[in-house]
Amino acid sequence: MNAESRPATLACHPWVAHVAIVTEVRSEIDSVATFRMRFRDPEIARQYRFLPGQFNMLYLPSCGESAISHSGPPENSGEDFWHTIRFVGRVTDSIAKLKVGDQLGVRGPFGSAWPLDACRGRDVIIMSGGLGLAPLRPMIYALIAQRESYGRVVLLHGARTPDTILYPEEISQWRDHGIEVELTVDRASNEWDGNVGVVPLLLDRLSNVRPSETEVVTCGPEIMMHYSAVSALGRGIPETSIWMSMERNMQCAAGLCGHCQWGPWFVCKDGPVFRYDTIRSLLKVRDL
Ligand SMILES: Cc1cc2nc3c(=O)[nH]c(=O)nc-3n(C[C@H](O)[C@H](O)[C@H](O)COP(=O)(O)OP(=O)(O)OC[C@H]3O[C@@H](n4cnc5c(N)ncnc54)[C@H](O)[C@@H]3O)c2cc1C
């Protein structure tokens, strides 16, 4: 098992969707918004815990269910939990229409977590592309909450264009909390005087990397994660210190239906966060 430790108890039965109420909708970038929600039953809200990297199944009657990662602070017993969602199809387009006070079904949390224990006392390089920053945000909150427990923390984030960078105000605040941030875009605008190019290039250029003291976590398009790993290996960071979050079509989320089977793994329960050495051979098989 390559997963980080899991919560001691699953507050919700994996098959049962509990009603959650939307408490806030924040538009982020084009076709992406963050929904804050809270379980209607206060006892479930109190019990519910998740680890950074885990996801919920969000359900709307007559539309279906979608796997969506947590994007908010992990220590939120009794509080709202957050999901940042791109509207791409049947379920997510229907979620896009939800307003404050509307209800939806939530199952979870599911899956493995980012390796916060393995990162303790070490440097952490976070590499994200596009919406891939959303599942990493709970990890960033956790690193900030115990900043003194970690070494150097660097965020290398890329977006298509400057106006599609997620959470721009928060990124500035993260700098104030001792996180080094390098941003890059595929296409610059007239106002952009930062990096242009792909995220792995940021790691190629990063100074003072201590390979044997570093963990790399990455989330984004699969090709970006692949080349992020190539870059990390090129900097001498071992395979066992590289972690990535995989996305596959999910239905049951509990390792039974087989929709997300990936070689010997079920992405829903063995992942989504995998250590690179356990999946390296699968990444080379196209369309697996
Ligand atoms: C573990 C996990 C975590 C995720 N976290 C997030 C998140 O935090 N925010 C977010 O916006 N999305 C996330 N996704 C992706 C999300 O689950 C899909 O975008 C969503 O299920 C699409 O459902 P739909 O009914 O709206 O679209 P559909 O009508 O089913 O599909 C619309 C289009 O999107 C494609 N598509 C559907 N599902 C996926 C998928 N899983 N990956 C890639 N393409 C897909 C379809 O092929 C189709 O082209 C996550 C997926 C997984 C597996």
Ligand as a Chemical Component Dictionary entry (heavy atoms), coordinates in Angstrom:
data_LIG
# 
_chem_comp.id                   LIG 
_chem_comp.type                 NON-POLYMER 
_chem_comp.pdbx_formal_charge   0 
_chem_comp.three_letter_code    LIG 
# 
loop_
_chem_comp_atom.comp_id 
_chem_comp_atom.atom_id 
_chem_comp_atom.alt_atom_id 
_chem_comp_atom.type_symbol 
_chem_comp_atom.charge 
_chem_comp_atom.model_Cartn_x 
_chem_comp_atom.model_Cartn_y 
_chem_comp_atom.model_Cartn_z 
_chem_comp_atom.pdbx_ordinal 
LIG C1  C1  C 0 -9.960  11.393 -8.025  1  
LIG C2  C2  C 0 -10.538 12.461 -8.911  2  
LIG C3  C3  C 0 -10.553 13.759 -8.462  3  
LIG C4  C4  C 0 -11.072 14.788 -9.263  4  
LIG N1  N1  N 0 -11.087 16.045 -8.774  5  
LIG C5  C5  C 0 -11.648 17.025 -9.502  6  
LIG C6  C6  C 0 -11.715 18.353 -8.991  7  
LIG O1  O1  O 0 -11.249 18.651 -7.886  8  
LIG N2  N2  N 0 -12.315 19.291 -9.754  9  
LIG C7  C7  C 0 -12.832 19.003 -10.998 10 
LIG O2  O2  O 0 -13.369 19.900 -11.652 11 
LIG N3  N3  N 0 -12.762 17.763 -11.515 12 
LIG C8  C8  C 0 -12.197 16.766 -10.795 13 
LIG N4  N4  N 0 -12.158 15.512 -11.301 14 
LIG C9  C9  C 0 -12.707 15.257 -12.636 15 
LIG C10 C10 C 0 -14.231 15.096 -12.542 16 
LIG O3  O3  O 0 -14.528 13.908 -11.848 17 
LIG C11 C11 C 0 -14.836 15.037 -13.937 18 
LIG O4  O4  O 0 -14.543 16.234 -14.650 19 
LIG C12 C12 C 0 -16.338 14.902 -13.828 20 
LIG O5  O5  O 0 -16.655 13.620 -13.305 21 
LIG C13 C13 C 0 -16.990 15.058 -15.175 22 
LIG O6  O6  O 0 -18.348 14.679 -15.022 23 
LIG P1  P1  P 0 -19.490 15.344 -15.903 24 
LIG O7  O7  O 0 -20.702 14.492 -15.772 25 
LIG O8  O8  O 0 -19.622 16.777 -15.590 26 
LIG O9  O9  O 0 -18.901 15.239 -17.357 27 
LIG P2  P2  P 0 -19.211 14.119 -18.447 28 
LIG O10 O10 O 0 -20.462 14.516 -19.158 29 
LIG O11 O11 O 0 -19.136 12.745 -17.829 30 
LIG O12 O12 O 0 -17.930 14.292 -19.356 31 
LIG C14 C14 C 0 -17.587 15.517 -20.002 32 
LIG C15 C15 C 0 -16.219 15.375 -20.621 33 
LIG O13 O13 O 0 -15.229 15.223 -19.586 34 
LIG C16 C16 C 0 -14.530 13.991 -19.761 35 
LIG N5  N5  N 0 -14.340 13.410 -18.443 36 
LIG C17 C17 C 0 -15.268 12.893 -17.622 37 
LIG N6  N6  N 0 -14.707 12.445 -16.487 38 
LIG C18 C18 C 0 -13.388 12.692 -16.603 39 
LIG C19 C19 C 0 -12.261 12.447 -15.773 40 
LIG N7  N7  N 0 -12.347 11.846 -14.582 41 
LIG N8  N8  N 0 -11.058 12.849 -16.223 42 
LIG C20 C20 C 0 -10.923 13.418 -17.393 43 
LIG N9  N9  N 0 -11.940 13.672 -18.234 44 
LIG C21 C21 C 0 -13.144 13.321 -17.838 45 
LIG C22 C22 C 0 -15.421 13.136 -20.604 46 
LIG O14 O14 O 0 -14.659 12.180 -21.344 47 
LIG C23 C23 C 0 -16.086 14.151 -21.505 48 
LIG O15 O15 O 0 -15.238 14.486 -22.566 49 
LIG C24 C24 C 0 -11.610 14.470 -10.542 50 
LIG C25 C25 C 0 -11.596 13.164 -11.000 51 
LIG C26 C26 C 0 -11.059 12.162 -10.194 52 
LIG C27 C27 C 0 -11.044 10.756 -10.703 53 
# 
loop_
_chem_comp_bond.comp_id 
_chem_comp_bond.atom_id_1 
_chem_comp_bond.atom_id_2 
_chem_comp_bond.value_order 
_chem_comp_bond.pdbx_ordinal 
LIG C1  C2  SING 1  
LIG C2  C3  SING 2  
LIG C2  C26 DOUB 3  
LIG C3  C4  DOUB 4  
LIG C4  N1  SING 5  
LIG C4  C24 SING 6  
LIG N1  C5  DOUB 7  
LIG C5  C6  SING 8  
LIG C5  C8  SING 9  
LIG C6  O1  DOUB 10 
LIG C6  N2  SING 11 
LIG N2  C7  SING 12 
LIG C7  O2  DOUB 13 
LIG C7  N3  SING 14 
LIG N3  C8  DOUB 15 
LIG C8  N4  SING 16 
LIG N4  C9  SING 17 
LIG N4  C24 SING 18 
LIG C9  C10 SING 19 
LIG C10 O3  SING 20 
LIG C10 C11 SING 21 
LIG C11 O4  SING 22 
LIG C11 C12 SING 23 
LIG C12 O5  SING 24 
LIG C12 C13 SING 25 
LIG C13 O6  SING 26 
LIG O6  P1  SING 27 
LIG P1  O7  DOUB 28 
LIG P1  O8  SING 29 
LIG P1  O9  SING 30 
LIG O9  P2  SING 31 
LIG P2  O10 DOUB 32 
LIG P2  O11 SING 33 
LIG P2  O12 SING 34 
LIG O12 C14 SING 35 
LIG C14 C15 SING 36 
LIG C15 O13 SING 37 
LIG C15 C23 SING 38 
LIG O13 C16 SING 39 
LIG C16 N5  SING 40 
LIG C16 C22 SING 41 
LIG N5  C17 SING 42 
LIG N5  C21 SING 43 
LIG C17 N6  DOUB 44 
LIG N6  C18 SING 45 
LIG C18 C19 SING 46 
LIG C18 C21 DOUB 47 
LIG C19 N7  SING 48 
LIG C19 N8  DOUB 49 
LIG N8  C20 SING 50 
LIG C20 N9  DOUB 51 
LIG N9  C21 SING 52 
LIG C22 O14 SING 53 
LIG C22 C23 SING 54 
LIG C23 O15 SING 55 
LIG C24 C25 DOUB 56 
LIG C25 C26 SING 57 
LIG C26 C27 SING 58 
# 
